[in-house]
Amino acid sequence: MEIVSVPTLSLSSGPKIPVLGLGTYPLTDGESERVVEQALAIGYRLVDTAENYRNEVGVGRGLRAAGVDRSELFVTTKFNAKWHGEDLVARAFEGSAERLGVDYIDLLLIHWPNPEQNRYVDAWRGLIALREQGLVRAIGVSNFKPAHLQRLLDETGVAPDVNQIQLNPLVSREELRSFGARHGVVTESWSPIGKGGELLEHPAVTGIAERLVRTPAQVVLRWHVQLGLVAIPKTGNPRRLQENLNVFDFELEGADMRALTALDRGEDHAVDSDEFGH
Ligand SMILES: NC(=O)c1ccc[n+]([C@@H]2O[C@H](COP(=O)([O-])OP(=O)(O)OC[C@H]3O[C@@H](n4cnc5c(N)ncnc54)[C@H](OP(=O)(O)O)[C@@H]3O)[C@@H](O)[C@H]2O)c1
């Protein structure tokens, strides 16, 4: 077992977010409890869950079992469309905080914009209020496109700390990344290693991995780190937990970074958040 110290990025609200964390979907409560405890033991501090994953109770148990001081943890969760309302967001917070067994949440996200419902700006106002009350340290969104982000800016003047989006070399989201950078929004990558699928077998990835004597997942996670992103790979496997964390002792050269970014298949390859949500 090797304990790794994960670097952080500063969010506009002030808190520091680790650049690598643990994804927990689709772990059950029982699995989450075990994996979160194992992850914290080797240095993970950011844990990503959601109301929709139905594992916040297990995540909370794992956090407590690990015995790490609460102030060192970075707990992220997200709420569903039914809470898109200025006052409803407070109830979403209460539900998640109770299931997790925490009295504050480090980062609370609107899970999907659900534009057909047309209430994500109301939800955003609710999050701003929660931050003012000190119940959440940072606030953000997930699966927001530039047009959704622009509406938040136009109607509230407050930019999210984070936008968590599907992002890996096959869907590298250049426009969203630069929109975020222009407005101080940290971009966090979900499915950072492409769900462990064909990306990790792509010759561009395996070629770099062989040359650097690293695994394909490590090469891809290092690409996220060097782009200034936050990545939250999920694994239920203790060996991979360690593998995914060991990405801070090597570097990709510019040509390798460009070769990985060039694998992008375009926005059509990403889940369309104007169509899908919950
Ligand atoms: N905001 C959103 O709408 C949204 C949507 C999707 C996901 N997420 C979040 O993002 C997290 C990560 O995304 P994801 O789970 O879709 O995809 P991912 O992290 O890219 O990939 C996870 C898959 O890769 C495998 N894997 C993990 N480490 C590996 C390694 N080193 N080598 C080979 N395979 C490996 C895992 O299998 P094993 O478990 O068997 O190792 C799992 O099947 C989720 O868990 C969730 O927290 C958010």
The ligand as an SDF file (V2000), in Angstrom:
LIG
                    3D

 48 52  0  0  0  0  0  0  0  0999 V2000
  -22.5440   13.8020  -13.3090 N   0  0  0  0  0  0  0  0  0  0  0  0
  -22.9760   12.7930  -14.0240 C   0  0  0  0  0  0  0  0  0  0  0  0
  -24.0020   12.8670  -14.7080 O   0  0  0  0  0  0  0  0  0  0  0  0
  -22.2000   11.5160  -14.0030 C   0  0  0  0  0  0  0  0  0  0  0  0
  -22.4600   10.5210  -14.9620 C   0  0  0  0  0  0  0  0  0  0  0  0
  -21.7020    9.3530  -14.9040 C   0  0  0  0  0  0  0  0  0  0  0  0
  -20.7520    9.1860  -13.9200 C   0  0  0  0  0  0  0  0  0  0  0  0
  -20.5310   10.1640  -12.9790 N   0  0  0  0  0  0  0  0  0  0  0  0
  -19.5140   10.0180  -11.9010 C   0  0  0  0  0  0  0  0  0  0  0  0
  -18.2520    9.7930  -12.5130 O   0  0  0  0  0  0  0  0  0  0  0  0
  -17.6950    8.5930  -11.9880 C   0  0  0  0  0  0  0  0  0  0  0  0
  -16.7850    7.9430  -13.0020 C   0  0  0  0  0  0  0  0  0  0  0  0
  -17.4540    7.7120  -14.2290 O   0  0  0  0  0  0  0  0  0  0  0  0
  -17.8000    6.2350  -14.7600 P   0  0  0  0  0  0  0  0  0  0  0  0
  -17.9320    5.3270  -13.6050 O   0  0  0  0  0  0  0  0  0  0  0  0
  -18.9440    6.3850  -15.7070 O   0  0  0  0  0  0  0  0  0  0  0  0
  -16.5600    5.8540  -15.6680 O   0  0  0  0  0  0  0  0  0  0  0  0
  -14.9900    5.6630  -15.4590 P   0  0  0  0  0  0  0  0  0  0  0  0
  -14.5680    6.0770  -14.1170 O   0  0  0  0  0  0  0  0  0  0  0  0
  -14.3670    6.2790  -16.6550 O   0  0  0  0  0  0  0  0  0  0  0  0
  -14.7940    4.0900  -15.6220 O   0  0  0  0  0  0  0  0  0  0  0  0
  -15.2270    3.1710  -14.6480 C   0  0  0  0  0  0  0  0  0  0  0  0
  -15.0550    1.7730  -15.2150 C   0  0  0  0  0  0  0  0  0  0  0  0
  -13.6810    1.5440  -15.5180 O   0  0  0  0  0  0  0  0  0  0  0  0
  -13.1930    0.4040  -14.8140 C   0  0  0  0  0  0  0  0  0  0  0  0
  -11.8530    0.7650  -14.3340 N   0  0  0  0  0  0  0  0  0  0  0  0
  -11.5460    1.5610  -13.2720 C   0  0  0  0  0  0  0  0  0  0  0  0
  -10.2160    1.6890  -13.1490 N   0  0  0  0  0  0  0  0  0  0  0  0
   -9.6700    0.9700  -14.1440 C   0  0  0  0  0  0  0  0  0  0  0  0
   -8.3350    0.7270  -14.5350 C   0  0  0  0  0  0  0  0  0  0  0  0
   -7.3130    1.2450  -13.8710 N   0  0  0  0  0  0  0  0  0  0  0  0
   -8.1240   -0.0650  -15.6270 N   0  0  0  0  0  0  0  0  0  0  0  0
   -9.1650   -0.5920  -16.3050 C   0  0  0  0  0  0  0  0  0  0  0  0
  -10.4520   -0.3860  -15.9840 N   0  0  0  0  0  0  0  0  0  0  0  0
  -10.7010    0.3760  -14.9140 C   0  0  0  0  0  0  0  0  0  0  0  0
  -14.1820    0.1600  -13.6850 C   0  0  0  0  0  0  0  0  0  0  0  0
  -14.2950   -1.2130  -13.4140 O   0  0  0  0  0  0  0  0  0  0  0  0
  -13.9790   -1.8420  -11.9600 P   0  0  0  0  0  0  0  0  0  0  0  0
  -14.8790   -1.1620  -10.9780 O   0  0  0  0  0  0  0  0  0  0  0  0
  -14.2910   -3.2880  -12.1450 O   0  0  0  0  0  0  0  0  0  0  0  0
  -12.5210   -1.5750  -11.7010 O   0  0  0  0  0  0  0  0  0  0  0  0
  -15.4930    0.6980  -14.2660 C   0  0  0  0  0  0  0  0  0  0  0  0
  -16.1280   -0.3010  -15.0300 O   0  0  0  0  0  0  0  0  0  0  0  0
  -18.9360    7.7790  -11.5870 C   0  0  0  0  0  0  0  0  0  0  0  0
  -18.6020    6.7110  -10.7300 O   0  0  0  0  0  0  0  0  0  0  0  0
  -19.7750    8.8420  -10.9730 C   0  0  0  0  0  0  0  0  0  0  0  0
  -19.3150    9.1240   -9.6460 O   0  0  0  0  0  0  0  0  0  0  0  0
  -21.2400   11.3390  -13.0230 C   0  0  0  0  0  0  0  0  0  0  0  0
  1  2  1  0
  2  3  2  0
  2  4  1  0
  4  5  1  0
  4 48  2  0
  5  6  2  0
  6  7  1  0
  7  8  2  0
  8  9  1  0
  8 48  1  0
  9 10  1  0
  9 46  1  0
 10 11  1  0
 11 12  1  0
 11 44  1  0
 12 13  1  0
 13 14  1  0
 14 15  2  0
 14 16  1  0
 14 17  1  0
 17 18  1  0
 18 19  2  0
 18 20  1  0
 18 21  1  0
 21 22  1  0
 22 23  1  0
 23 24  1  0
 23 42  1  0
 24 25  1  0
 25 26  1  0
 25 36  1  0
 26 27  1  0
 26 35  1  0
 27 28  2  0
 28 29  1  0
 29 30  1  0
 29 35  2  0
 30 31  1  0
 30 32  2  0
 32 33  1  0
 33 34  2  0
 34 35  1  0
 36 37  1  0
 36 42  1  0
 37 38  1  0
 38 39  2  0
 38 40  1  0
 38 41  1  0
 42 43  1  0
 44 45  1  0
 44 46  1  0
 46 47  1  0
M  CHG  2   8   1  16  -1
M  END
$$$$
